[in-house]
């Protein structure tokens, strides 16, 4: 539900691009949704009577993902798509797939490559039906190596990449980030790969296979950490809150229980600003006078700053910190995002008129194109909702054809 204006007349940036998505859970579906948000006609393929296994998710870390009979997990990851059912284990199902491939630009899957090949949807087979097809295989560990083709989920992507060791202080057990960090980044890699391959096809007239993986994405996410290790021979280390190299990059708790994160990367430049903001006469104190001194006396300084921040509510501090040009951020919870004025002003969370739920808040589109913005147009499809529409509209099937395919349990 982007802002309306003259730019809307230009249409959506990916209008005319058709994508077949045979994927499950989060990595593949979210990648397809990102492309659908920008106007691509994304057709989600699911097994008749079963569908994406995410449809059967009954609880996620204690939260029931259902609202008025619809699955919130599926809704969040499959908006703006059309959905069909197709049994690719049957010859007639594969014939339909190949017909759709001829009329499509991109095929996306995050299923195990052995499953995809068994059902005749591997790159070699599909590219014979459409040599200019862009084929995106999103795996767990990449196309090569001893674990190529191994089953993987979100948590394995985080664990294998080393990111879990960077989320906790030294000596603590590894901890994963809730909500599908590796899958979400994997989805970005899908859309990144799709766009790059589309440009290559436009310039060179070629289709090709594009490989992305949870491990690859999460390794790339750690480019700074790994660059230090690869080029300097030593990796970055996590630090406890009271033993920081720079205690001016740290969270501090306010009187109302809210946390503010101070982020003074240029700590020497902004140390006087922080002292003024907190009304502390410490700017020239020898034990805090420069970066080395503050590191050596970190525990004492953190205690002083803790006591200072504990005297006022976070909103009072925000005004003071802003005035003194101290770089900061409030430490939001997920719940806080729904009312954060900056989030709302940029429509990172926006309103959507859902046909079953009415007007709801939902995650918006993070990329803003000034002349051809993306939009939220449709809810996630119910299982097989658009099967007749797609097969009759694209492939010219008749109602009699559809009846036979249903009788034979192909769709």
C-alpha positions, -999 to +999 in steps of 0.1 A: +000+000+000+025+026-011+019+062-016-002+071-046+008+096-072+019+101-108+046+074-104+020+047-100+011+052-137+044+038-147+035+004-132+056-019-111+093-025-119+090-063-125+057-063-144+059-088-172+083-111-154+069-145-146+084-167-118+076-203-110+084-210-073+085-246-060+097-240-025+089-245+011+092-229+046+110-196+045+141-191+023+125-198-010+090-184-003+103-152+011+126-148-019+096-152-042+076-127-022+104-101-025+102-104-063+064-104-062+063-072-042+080-056-071+054-068-096+066-102-108+039-127-115+050-154-090+032-187-093+037-209-062+036-246-069+024-269-041+016-306-038-021-313-040-038-319-006-005-311+013+010-279+002+040-261+016+048-278+050+047-243+065+009-246+062+010-273+089+031-253+113+011-253+145+034-235+169+066-214+166+085-210+199+053-210+218+033-188+195+002-202+177+005-190+141-032-190+132-058-162+129-094-169+119-084-202+102-055-188+082-018-194+088+001-163+097+034-179+088+022-186+053+006-152+049+038-134+059+060-152+034+037-157+004+019-124-003+014-111-038+016-146-053-008-169-073-010-205-060-015-237-079-013-274-070+006-298-092+018-333-086+052-334-102+056-371-095+030-377-123+038-374-160+009-351-166+020-329-138+055-326-153+039-318-187+021-289-171+053-277-154+072-278-187+045-259-204+046-232-177+084-231-179+082-222-216+061-192-206+083-181-176+115-163-169+126-177-135+123-209-116+130-208-078+134-237-055+149-244-021+139-281-020+167-307-018+183-311-052+177-349-051+139-343-047+139-317-075+158-340-099+136-370-090+105-350-101+120-338-134+125-302-123+163-300-123+181-273-143+192-295-171+157-307-178+139-273-174+165-255-195+158-278-224+123-265-224+134-229-221+171-222-228+167-186-215+153-197-181+170-184-150+170-213-125+177-205-089+187-233-065+187-221-029+204-248-008+217-251+027+254-255+021+260-247-016+264-268-047+298-283-040+317-300-012+310-329+011+277-315+024+263-304-009+227-316-011+225-322+027+193-313+045+195-280+062+172-256+081+175-221+094+194-230+126+220-251+108+227-221+085+233-199+115+254-225+134+276-234+104+283-198+096+298-189+130+272-162+136+260-179+168+294-173+184+291-136+177+258-131+195+269-138+231+297-126+255+328-147+257+324-181+274+286-183+269+270-211+248+262-202+211+228-185+207+207-182+176+186-153+165+149-160+165+127-154+134+148-169+106+178-147+101+196-171+078+164-179+058+156-142+055+191-134+042+188-164+019+157-148+005+176-116-002+203-137-020+176-153-041+163-119-052+198-106-057+207-136-079+175-132-098+180-096-106+217-101-116+208-130-139+179-110-155+204-082-163+228-107-178+200-122-199+190-088-211+226-080-221+237-114-234+205-133-242+214-162-220+196-182-192+217-198-165+216-216-131+221-194-100+231-211-068+226-195-034+228-210+001+222-204+037+259-209+045+269-186+016+246-158+026+256-160+063+293-162+055+289-130+033+270-114+062+302-118+082+324-101+057+339-077+083+346-105+108+361-127+082+381-100+066+398-094+099+406-131+102+417-135+065+437-104+061+449-095+097+452-131+110+429-124+140+391-124+143+369-099+161+359-110+196+327-105+214+330-085+246+311-084+279+292-052+286+316-041+313+349-051+296+346-032+263+374-018+241+350+012+238+324+015+265+308+043+245+294+016+222+271+000+247+234-003+259+223+016+290+191+011+310+169+041+318+146+048+347+116+034+329+133+001+322+139+009+285+174+006+270+193+032+250+222+021+228+250+046+227+271+043+195+301+066+196+325+050+172+345+082+172+346+082+209+373+108+214+355+133+193+321+129+210+333+122+246+327+158+256+292+157+240+283+127+262+296+143+293+275+174+287+244+154+279+247+134+311+259+164+332+291+146+342+323+165+350+345+138+336+357+152+302+392+158+315+394+132+342+427+114+337+412+079+341+388+087+312+406+113+292+413+092+261+403+060+244+430+039+260+421+052+295+385+045+290+393+010+279+415+004+310+388+018+333+358+004+314+341-012+344+342+020+365+330+041+335+301+017+327+290+018+363+290+057+362+270+057+330+246+031+343+239+053+373+235+084+351+210+069+327+190+054+355+179+089+366+156+096+337+131+079+314+143+071+279+122+097+262+138+124+284+173+112+274+165+110+237+158+148+236+191+155+255+212+131+234+198+145+202+205+181+213+241+172+221+246+152+189+253+120+206+247+090+183+222+067+199+193+044+192+164+031+213+166-006+218+132-017+205+115-050+211+095-065+182+064-051+198+078-016+198+082-016+161+045-013+156+044+022+170+079+034+162+074+067+143+104+062+120+092+027+110+058+040+103+069+071+084+089+050+060+061+024+057+084-004+069+053-015+087+022-006+067-016-012+065-030-039+043-067-046+036-068-084+040-099-101+025-103-124+055-089-102+084-098-067+072-073-039+078-041-052+094-006-041+100+020-060+080+057-057+070+061-032+042+086-030+014+121-020+025+133-007-009+118+025-021+118+032-058+108+068-065+091+063-099+081+026-099+075+015-063+065-020-053+032-026-037+012-050-015-017-063-037-027-098-027-027-120+004-010-154+003-029-178-019-049-206-003-038-240-013-044-243-051-065-211-052-054-201-087-049-235-104-077-230-129-068-194-135-032-202-143-036-233-164-065-219-184-051-184-187-015-193-196-017-228-211-052-227-226-067-256-207-104-260-208-129-268-180-130-304-192-093-306-191-093-293-155-120-318-145-099-347-158-067-334-141-086-332-108-100-367-112-065-380-118-052-361-088-027-342-110-038-309-096 
